[in-house]
Amino acid sequence: MNPLARPLPARLLVLADVALAALPALGAATTAPSLTAGAASALTWLPVAVRRIWPVPAYCGALLSSLLVPLLGADRVMMIAAIALTLYTVSTTRPVRRSAIALVPGLIVTGAVLLVLLSGVPRQANGWPDPVFVIGMAWLVVGATWSLGAAARTRREFTAREAERQAEKAMIDERLRIVRELHDVLAHSMSMITVRAGVAAKVFDKHPEEGRRALQAIEEIGRDSLVEIRQFLGALRSPGSTPESAPLPGLADLPSMADRAAEAGVQVDLSVNGTVPEHMGLSVYRIVQEAITNAVRHAAPTRCRVSVSVVDGLLRISVVDDGPGRRVPLVDRAGHGIAGMRERVTMYGGVFEAGPLPGGGFGVSASWEVP
């Protein structure tokens, strides 16, 4: 953050107001034509010193002390400045409607005092009375000061609301990211475990060796999933780290995933061309993983073609199977897989499509630009 953009400490601002009030007040007291006029001028300016501590009382004090100006011969310019500065603080610290109500007595007092002071001034050559011009200029100063304060308050409220909205959005994004990761890990693992468990139950009596291999595969899948979840949770526990900073799977793990899918009845033809940026490896892996998981769950046994390529700065992912094409509907409140894939692609500003193919089977495609 730019140090010059940081707000000054409240104590420093109060000290600045005290200095702002003390110097003109001292100058007015020493240069006024009489002691009474100097004291009155200093009194009208003193509320400025406490305007940040007690905004409304300071403004009321400036209005009341202004009434002494025509009686004691105080400085009318200092009176207008004191009313304007204290009104500015009121408009920055109070709602617009309330500060607008406070503006009315400020205009009345300013106009009345100046009218009394200038009632004996002769008319100008153009026929307009001098008090009209002076009062109009005073009202312009007071009204403009109120407008600036109200605008500053509105801008500050907007900034606070925007910061709150951004914080809420960040929290929602983080929650969705956690849901995506846990869903991808658990859904894939449980699908593989379910398939292998079914195989083991069917063949264990007649083919115990094949059944034991299925149980060993279940053990390996469960162990790998636990490791992956621990890495993910460890990244969340570490201060300042994110799920993406954990040593989670990437493109190098696609072949092993293809082997596990083959054991579950889905033969995967894997093709990877081009260089995928390291920070995108997890998203590519998760998209392919979810697509293969859906094939295992809904289309096995089948054949699946997986292609990941980077050509001319465009990353393309294609997962197509030869199954019957039945899937969980794209708009399914209970399903998160397709929604999670779409969110990952949207995160990079890409294009995502998923659905049954005209010639049979099911296809998932995603693409986005690689910087």
matplotlib code that plots the C-alpha trace (Angstrom):
import matplotlib.pyplot as plt

x = [0.0, 1.2, 2.3, 1.0, -2.5, -2.8, -5.0, -3.2, -3.6, -6.5, -4.3, -2.2, -5.4, -6.6, -3.2, -3.4, -6.9, -5.6, -2.8, -5.2, -7.5, -4.7, -2.7, -5.6, -7.2, -3.9, -3.5, -7.0, -6.5, -3.4, -4.5, -8.1, -9.0, -10.2, -9.6, -13.3, -13.3, -10.1, -11.6, -14.8, -12.8, -10.8, -13.9, -15.6, -12.5, -11.9, -14.6, -12.4, -9.9, -12.4, -14.4, -13.0, -13.6, -17.1, -18.3, -21.9, -21.1, -18.3, -20.6, -23.2, -20.5, -19.4, -23.0, -23.5, -20.2, -21.0, -23.9, -21.3, -19.8, -22.2, -22.3, -18.6, -17.2, -15.4, -14.0, -16.7, -14.3, -13.2, -16.9, -17.6, -14.5, -15.3, -18.9, -17.7, -14.9, -17.1, -19.9, -17.5, -16.7, -20.4, -21.1, -18.2, -19.3, -23.0, -25.5, -26.2, -29.8, -28.8, -25.9, -28.3, -30.6, -27.5, -26.7, -29.9, -29.1, -25.6, -27.0, -29.5, -27.0, -24.4, -27.0, -28.5, -25.2, -23.9, -27.2, -26.9, -23.3, -23.9, -27.3, -25.8, -23.6, -24.7, -25.9, -23.4, -23.6, -25.4, -28.3, -27.7, -27.2, -23.8, -25.2, -26.8, -23.5, -21.6, -24.3, -24.5, -20.7, -20.8, -23.6, -21.7, -18.7, -20.8, -22.8, -19.7, -18.0, -21.0, -21.1, -17.4, -17.9, -21.0, -19.1, -16.1, -18.4, -20.2, -16.9, -15.7, -18.8, -18.6, -14.9, -15.9, -18.7, -16.5, -13.8, -16.4, -17.8, -14.3, -13.6, -16.9, -16.1, -12.6, -14.2, -16.7, -14.0, -11.9, -14.8, -15.6, -11.9, -11.9, -15.1, -13.7, -10.5, -12.2, -14.8, -12.3, -10.1, -13.0, -15.2, -12.4, -11.1, -14.5, -15.5, -12.4, -12.7, -16.4, -15.6, -12.6, -14.6, -17.4, -14.8, -13.3, -16.7, -17.6, -14.3, -12.9, -14.3, -13.4, -10.3, -8.8, -5.6, -7.6, -9.7, -6.5, -5.2, -8.4, -8.1, -4.5, -5.6, -8.3, -5.6, -3.3, -6.1, -7.1, -3.5, -2.9, -6.1, -5.2, -1.8, -3.4, -6.0, -3.3, -1.3, -4.3, -5.2, -1.6, -1.6, -4.8, -3.3, 0.0, -0.3, -0.2, -0.4, -3.2, -4.3, -2.4, 0.8, 0.7, 2.6, -0.6, -0.9, 0.0, 0.5, 3.2, 0.6, -1.8, -0.2, -0.7, -4.3, -4.8, -3.5, -5.9, -8.8, -7.8, -8.1, -11.6, -12.6, -11.8, -9.0, -7.4, -5.5, -3.4, -1.8, 0.1, 1.7, 3.3, 4.4, 1.7, 2.6, 3.3, 0.7, -2.0, -1.0, -3.4, -6.4, -5.6, -5.2, -8.5, -10.5, -9.1, -9.6, -13.3, -14.0, -12.4, -14.3, -17.6, -16.6, -15.8, -19.0, -21.4, -19.9, -17.4, -16.3, -15.4, -12.5, -11.5, -9.3, -7.6, -5.7, -3.9, -2.1, -0.7, -0.6, -0.1, -0.7, -4.0, -4.3, -6.9, -8.2, -10.4, -11.8, -14.0, -15.3, -17.2, -19.8, -23.6, -23.5, -25.6, -24.4, -25.7, -27.6, -25.6, -28.0, -28.0, -28.3, -26.7, -23.7, -20.6, -18.3, -19.2, -19.8, -16.3, -14.7, -16.5, -15.4, -11.7, -12.0, -13.8, -11.0, -8.7, -11.3, -11.7, -14.4, -15.9, -18.3, -19.6, -22.4, -23.4, -21.9, -24.0, -22.4, -22.5, -20.3, -19.7, -17.2, -15.6, -13.6, -12.0, -9.6, -8.0, -5.2, -1.8, 0.2]
y = [0.0, 3.5, 5.2, 8.5, 7.0, 6.0, 8.1, 10.2, 9.2, 10.8, 12.4, 14.1, 15.5, 16.9, 18.5, 20.0, 21.4, 22.9, 24.6, 25.7, 27.3, 28.7, 30.6, 32.6, 33.2, 34.6, 36.7, 38.1, 38.9, 40.9, 42.7, 43.5, 47.2, 46.5, 43.9, 43.0, 42.5, 40.3, 38.2, 37.7, 36.8, 34.2, 32.8, 32.2, 30.3, 28.1, 25.5, 24.4, 23.0, 20.4, 19.7, 16.1, 15.3, 16.7, 17.5, 18.6, 20.6, 22.3, 23.3, 24.5, 26.5, 28.1, 29.1, 30.6, 32.4, 33.9, 35.8, 37.8, 39.1, 42.0, 42.9, 42.9, 43.7, 40.3, 39.3, 38.1, 36.1, 34.1, 33.5, 32.1, 29.9, 28.5, 27.6, 26.0, 23.9, 22.6, 21.9, 19.9, 17.7, 17.2, 16.2, 13.7, 12.0, 12.1, 10.6, 12.9, 13.6, 14.6, 16.8, 18.4, 19.4, 20.9, 22.9, 24.9, 26.7, 27.4, 29.2, 31.1, 32.3, 33.2, 35.1, 36.9, 38.0, 39.3, 41.0, 42.9, 43.8, 45.0, 46.6, 50.0, 49.5, 51.7, 50.2, 49.6, 51.4, 48.4, 48.7, 45.4, 45.7, 44.7, 42.4, 40.2, 39.5, 39.0, 36.7, 34.7, 34.1, 33.1, 30.7, 29.3, 28.7, 27.0, 24.9, 23.8, 22.8, 20.7, 19.1, 18.2, 16.6, 14.6, 13.4, 12.4, 10.4, 8.8, 7.8, 6.4, 4.3, 3.0, 2.0, 0.2, -1.6, -2.6, -3.9, -5.9, -7.3, -8.2, -9.9, -11.9, -12.8, -14.0, -16.1, -17.7, -18.4, -20.0, -22.1, -23.2, -24.0, -26.3, -28.0, -28.5, -30.1, -32.4, -33.4, -34.2, -36.3, -38.1, -38.6, -40.1, -42.3, -43.6, -44.4, -46.4, -48.1, -49.0, -50.5, -52.5, -53.7, -54.9, -56.8, -58.4, -59.4, -61.2, -63.0, -63.7, -67.2, -68.5, -66.4, -65.4, -64.0, -61.5, -60.7, -60.0, -57.8, -55.8, -55.4, -54.3, -51.8, -50.5, -50.2, -48.2, -45.9, -45.2, -44.6, -42.2, -40.3, -39.9, -38.5, -36.1, -34.9, -34.5, -32.4, -30.3, -29.8, -29.0, -26.2, -24.8, -24.9, -23.1, -19.3, -17.5, -20.7, -21.8, -25.2, -24.6, -24.2, -27.8, -30.6, -31.8, -33.8, -32.4, -33.5, -36.0, -38.0, -38.4, -41.8, -43.3, -42.1, -43.7, -47.0, -46.9, -46.2, -49.2, -51.4, -50.0, -50.9, -47.7, -47.9, -44.5, -43.3, -40.4, -37.8, -34.7, -32.2, -28.9, -27.3, -26.6, -23.9, -25.5, -23.4, -24.8, -28.4, -29.0, -27.6, -29.7, -32.8, -32.2, -31.7, -34.9, -36.7, -35.7, -36.6, -40.1, -40.5, -39.9, -42.4, -45.0, -44.3, -44.2, -45.8, -48.5, -50.7, -48.3, -46.6, -43.0, -40.7, -37.9, -35.1, -32.2, -29.8, -26.3, -24.9, -21.2, -20.1, -22.0, -24.9, -27.5, -30.4, -33.1, -36.2, -38.4, -41.8, -44.5, -45.2, -45.0, -41.2, -41.2, -38.8, -36.9, -33.9, -30.7, -28.9, -31.2, -29.9, -33.0, -33.1, -30.9, -32.5, -30.7, -27.5, -27.8, -28.4, -25.3, -23.2, -24.2, -23.2, -20.0, -19.1, -18.7, -17.1, -20.1, -22.1, -25.3, -27.8, -31.2, -33.4, -36.5, -36.7, -37.1, -40.4, -41.8, -41.4, -38.4, -35.5, -32.9, -30.1, -27.1, -24.4, -21.2, -19.0, -19.6, -16.4]
z = [0.0, -0.8, 2.4, 1.1, 0.6, 4.3, 6.5, 9.1, 12.7, 14.5, 17.2, 14.5, 12.8, 16.1, 16.7, 13.2, 14.0, 17.3, 15.4, 12.7, 15.4, 17.6, 15.0, 13.4, 16.8, 18.1, 15.0, 15.3, 19.0, 18.3, 15.1, 16.0, 16.4, 20.0, 22.6, 22.6, 18.8, 19.0, 21.8, 19.8, 16.6, 18.6, 20.2, 16.8, 15.6, 18.6, 17.8, 14.9, 17.4, 18.7, 15.5, 15.1, 18.8, 19.1, 15.6, 16.4, 19.5, 17.7, 14.9, 17.3, 19.1, 15.8, 15.1, 18.6, 18.6, 15.2, 16.8, 18.7, 15.4, 14.8, 18.6, 19.2, 15.8, 15.2, 11.9, 9.5, 7.3, 10.3, 11.2, 7.7, 7.8, 11.2, 10.2, 7.0, 8.6, 11.5, 9.1, 6.9, 9.8, 10.6, 7.0, 6.9, 10.2, 10.0, 7.5, 4.5, 5.6, 9.1, 7.8, 5.3, 8.1, 9.9, 6.8, 7.2, 10.4, 9.1, 6.1, 8.2, 10.8, 8.1, 6.1, 9.2, 10.6, 7.3, 6.6, 9.9, 9.3, 5.7, 6.1, 6.1, 3.0, 0.0, -3.2, -6.0, -9.4, -11.1, -8.7, -6.8, -3.0, -1.8, 1.0, -1.7, -3.3, 0.0, 1.4, -1.8, -1.8, 1.9, 1.2, -1.7, 0.5, 3.3, 0.8, -1.2, 2.1, 3.1, -0.4, -0.2, 3.2, 2.1, -1.0, 1.1, 3.4, 0.5, -1.1, 2.3, 2.7, -0.8, -0.2, 3.0, 1.3, -1.6, 0.8, 2.6, -0.7, -1.8, 1.6, 1.3, -2.3, -1.3, 1.5, -0.9, -3.5, -0.9, 0.3, -3.3, -3.8, -0.8, -1.9, -5.4, -4.1, -1.6, -4.1, -6.8, -4.4, -2.7, -5.7, -7.8, -5.0, -3.9, -7.4, -8.0, -4.6, -5.3, -8.7, -7.3, -4.3, -6.6, -8.6, -5.5, -4.2, -7.5, -8.2, -4.7, -4.3, -7.8, -8.4, -5.0, -6.6, -8.7, -5.6, -3.6, -6.3, -6.2, -2.5, -2.8, -5.4, -2.9, -0.3, -2.6, -3.7, -0.2, 1.0, -1.9, -1.2, 2.4, 1.5, -0.9, 1.6, 4.3, 1.9, 1.1, 4.7, 5.6, 3.0, 4.5, 8.0, 7.0, 7.3, 4.0, 1.9, -0.4, -1.7, -4.9, -3.0, -1.6, -3.5, -5.1, -8.3, -11.7, -15.3, -14.3, -12.4, -15.3, -16.4, -13.0, -12.9, -16.3, -15.0, -12.1, -14.5, -16.6, -13.5, -13.0, -16.6, -18.5, -21.0, -21.3, -24.3, -23.0, -25.1, -23.7, -26.1, -25.4, -22.1, -19.5, -17.0, -13.6, -11.8, -14.1, -13.7, -10.8, -12.6, -15.7, -13.6, -11.7, -14.9, -16.5, -13.2, -12.9, -16.5, -16.1, -12.8, -14.6, -17.2, -14.6, -12.7, -15.6, -18.7, -17.6, -19.3, -22.1, -23.8, -23.1, -25.1, -23.2, -25.0, -23.3, -25.7, -25.8, -29.3, -30.1, -26.6, -26.2, -23.8, -24.8, -22.8, -24.4, -22.7, -24.9, -24.0, -26.1, -23.4, -23.7, -23.1, -19.9, -17.2, -14.3, -15.8, -16.2, -13.9, -10.9, -7.4, -6.0, -8.4, -8.1, -10.6, -13.8, -11.8, -10.4, -13.8, -15.1, -12.2, -12.8, -16.5, -15.7, -13.3, -16.3, -18.5, -20.7, -22.4, -21.1, -22.6, -21.5, -22.8, -24.8, -28.3, -31.5, -32.4, -28.9, -25.9, -23.7, -24.2, -22.0, -23.5, -22.0, -23.4, -22.2, -23.1, -21.6, -20.8]

ax = plt.figure().add_subplot(projection="3d")
ax.plot(x, y, z, "-o")
ax.set_aspect("equal")
plt.show()
